[in-house]
Structure formats: C-alpha cells, structure tokens
Amino acid sequence: MKMTNEQKYRLIEQAEPGEIASLQEKVKQCHWRQTFHIQPSTGLLNDPNGFSYYQGEYHLFYQWFPLGTDHGMKYWYHLKSKDLVTWDNAGIGITPGDTFDSHGAYSGSALEHEGKLYMLYTGNTRDENWIRHPYQCMAVMDESGLITKWEHPVISNVPEGYTDHFRDPKLWKDGDSFYCVIGAQRTNATGCVVLYRSTDLHSWQFEGEIRTGLESFGYMWECPDYFELDGSGVLVFSPQGLEPSGDEYHNIYQSGYIIGKPLNTETRTLEHGAFRELDRGFDFYAPQTMVDPQGRRIMVAWMGLPDIDSPTDPNGWAHCLTLPRELILHEGKLLQRPVPELTALRRKREDRVADTLSSERKTYEGFTGTAYELICEVDLLSAKAFGIEFRASATERTVIKYDAISRKLVLDRSQSGEPVAASYGEVRQCAWNEDHIKLHLFVDMSSVEIFVDDGEEVFTSRIFPHPESDEIHFFADKGEVLFQAVKWDFTE
C-alpha cells in the first residue's frame, strides 16, 4: 500500500511503535536478500553519495528512506571500507528535517580538504503548496567521524532560466579553486548541467551552464559527475526523457557519458563526442566516481531506477548498489572493470571446465549456485548462437547469449522469475562483432553484473528467481563452440 505524503516525510523517530521491528521481520523473511552487495537494512536505497577516501578508508553513503519502499524522507546512510569489499555500517551520516532539508537530504558528493571531509548535498524542501525549493547544503566530517551540518545553505537560490529541478552537486578541486556541477532543468523543460566555483567552499559563484552539443537531450539531467582521465574530459550524467532508439535508451531513464577535451572552466565549453550509455542492462542509474590513493577512477551506481516498483517492496526493502568498478579510458570509450580487490570474495572451491559444445545444452558438476563469480571464454566455431543460462531451473532462467546471425549480445530476463518493469521490455542487447568473447559474471541472490571482454560492455540487472533456481547451463545452437569456464562460490 502506497504511503501518504505525511507518512512518507516522517523522520525515523516519528515511526509508529513497532513499525521498524515489523519492517525488519518482513526483510528477514525475504529470500532475495543479497550476500555481497550493499543493501538497506529496511526501506529504500537509491543513489550512492559522498564516495570518497578519507583517513585511510573508503567512505560511501547512499540515499535511504528507512520506513518503506516509497521515495520518502531521504537520509544519507554511511558505510566505510578499507578494501572496497567489506563495508562496515557507520550509521546515519546526514539526518534531514531542518529548515533547508525539511523534506530530505538529497544526493551530493564529498571532498577531503585540510583534514576534513566536506559533503555538499541538495536539501529538498516543500512549501505549503507542495512546491519544491532546493538548497545546496554543506556538512563536514571531522577526524573523529562527527558530521556537522552548516546552518545555512552555500547555494540558496536557483539561477534565472532554470526550474526547481536543480540538484546533485558533484565537487572537485583544480588548482586553488573548488568547482561543482549541478544537474538542472531549463525553464523550457530541457536538461543540462551548470557550473559553480568557490575559493573557500563557503561562498559559491554561479559560472553558468556547461556548453555541450546536447541542447535538447531529455527533460532533466540528474547526478552529473565531471572528471578528467588520461588527458580527456568526461561528463557522466543521467538524462531523463530520452526516447528509445535502436538498441539504446530502453530503460525508463538512462545513465551515460560524453568524452572529449578537458572542460574549459572559463568558457564552460566541453567539446565532446557522442553520448554513450554506461550499461547495457536493466538496472543502472545515478553513478558516482572518486579517485583513490592509487590514482584509480572508481565508480559505484544504484542498481535500480526511479519510478519502478521492486518485487521486494512487499518485503519492506528495495534496491542495492553495484560492485565498485575501475574506469579505464580506451580509444575514446570508458571501460568498466570490477576492482581486483573483489577476488577476496572467492572461497577456496574452484571449478574448471573446458569443452566443445555442438548444438547442445550441457551442465557440469560443481557449476551451480546462487552467489558466485563465473568467468567463461568462448570461441565461436560454427554455432548460430551460444551462451549461458544461470539461476536456472525447469521453469526459470536468465540468459546471456551471443547471436552470431544478428551479431548482437543479448541479455534476456523474460524467464528470470518475478517480473520487473516488464512494460519496458525483458530483453536488452547491443552490437558485438568478435568471435572470441569473455563473459565475467557476478551473480548474487537477486542480481547479476556481466562484464564483457574486460569491460568493453557491461550488463547490470536485478533478477528475482526462486532460491532453488541454481543451475548453470552452457549451450550452443546449430553448430559448435569451444569454451572454458571457471567458477568461484561466494558462500561457504
């Protein structure tokens, strides 16, 4: 049952007696709880926020509404990790409910400066007519882990020419100046990104809109993230309102990037190539990146989408985050690779198989499970198609396959179990032209992340099969393939 606005915009301490305990009990009964992904204890998780490195640890926050699976009063929930694999709960990071975040501490970012971690976020407010008024607010974490919100916003108005859809500041420092990009909507209902500059993190100057070649590209750009990688400028953002085109833009909203020369902060001009989607799957949104001490550009995203119901809603929780991925710039394209630290998840048991399949579907001993890593390399000999069925049973399967006739990679979740957003289609695909292919899968209780050829393409998806659907099938249609596979279980 959907909540009223009054119910949605309550703080935790305004919960009814027994309400949280009841939610926790519902969550406990859910067989789709993940084993190695970040997920909320109760309620709804969405955008990753404040991804940073501070005092020898990675810090990651996420948008959290604890009292239900609606998008209600958002907190920042805080996690810490030394290795990007094991995350410790650090509790609530930013609590909303003050004058300038009365209806939620919305998304933002973090930056270490002079021994403190500065967190710039959007304070969401609504007036008596339910009209939105956004403020860009600052909170600071000190060395003891104490987080203090500043009393007044650092950006308290929306510039002329833009609507109140004005949010998700992403911070960086260049020389003596601090910059942030903010996702915006022009008054003509088109999306864009604007730039602010500061010398002290307190006073921010509106520099203007970033000039791109995408003048009319959706009605809102959320969660912008600008960074430079190997001498190129990259703008990542999540545009809303794109129409499907060929194999692209089939999810309700998209996430992707443009890449080109570094941003000229004086002219605010970004010369760039075509917009590319970051992920070919069903559930990927609001990515955020950071640079770690090794100089790696690491990205985490929300494994979910706005305005989509989740099969776990009746169980009192929804959504999770993706695994951390290193971004590599290669021939004008971003590759995404699971960080090598994730090998720590592997348990000792390791199964290997090498075989030639000829117009058949086969299973192998040891190749079953509900939480594992699987690497499969395949050489196409003569088959018209080949692939892997996983989380499979007599009635369920999720399929990743290569169609050698259409030369496309295809992810099919039409038989994955409980359907999700089926009205947006149950197949995702992209062009592929190689006869040798490496498929690297991370399968969890209710998700899969598939990295193709070391991150040339990635398919991220939630799936909701029965717990007993644990089979793995390898298949070749109408011809032969040579394949080898190795698998590690992630549970004892």
Protein Blocks (a to p, Z undefined) as FASTA:
>chain_A
ZZdfklmmccfklpcehklmmmmmmmmmpckbcfkbccdfbhjddddehiaceehiacdd
ddddfkbcbdcdddddddddfklmaccdebjfbdghifklmnoccddddddeehiacddd
ddddddfkopacdddddddddfkopacddfbdfblbdcehiafbdghiacddehjbccdd
dddddfkopacddddddfklmaccdfbjcddfblbgcjbdehiacddeehiacdddddeh
iacehjeokbfbdcdddddddddfklopacddddddfbfcfbdghiacdddfkopacddd
ddddehiacfklmnopacddddddddddeehiacddddfklmmmpcfbdcddddddehia
dddehiacjbdcdddddddfkbcbdcddehiafkbccdddddfklopadddfklnopaeh
klnopadcdddfbfbdcddddddfkbccddeehhlaccdddddddfklmcccdddehiad
ddddddddfbZZ
